[in-house]
Amino acid sequence: METTAKNNKVHIGRKISRIREIRGIKQDALATELGVSQQAISKIEQSEEIEDSTLEKIAAVLGLTIEGIKNFSEEGIVNYFNTFNDTSVNQGSIGSYNICNFNPIDKVVELYNEKVELLERLLQSEREKVEILKGNIR
């Protein structure tokens, strides 16, 4: 009976560790945000139980609620992402990919040319100001 109760116990530290990894946050970064050492984060992640006050601070940094951490499961994430249906691409095609309707390089060149034109107009405006000022001095 005692073994069953122990197996059902949730290991909060492992959940925090996994959420942190999924979010791409290093222990050092989490430690800095919480004002503790990296070793303290390591110890927290090895703990089965964590005080609610500490858990609340960690949840805030990770962008979750305490319940979000306590109820976290890998299966839940997989199920969540499997519910999305992308209808933006023809479902009958082999290998979904994004279709780009323009050449990105052409857009960069276009923006560059606009910037050059703008700078030329600005330079011409400055030249005109200089001529006006020269006329006032004479």
Secondary structure, DSSP 4 states (H G I P E B T S, - for coil): -HHHHHHH---HHHHHHHHHHHHT--HHHHHHHHTS-HHHHHHHHT-S---HHHHHHHHHHHT--HHHHHT--HHHHHHHHHT----SS-TTSSS--PPPSS-HHHHHHHHHHHHHHHHHHHHHHHHHHHHHHHHHH-
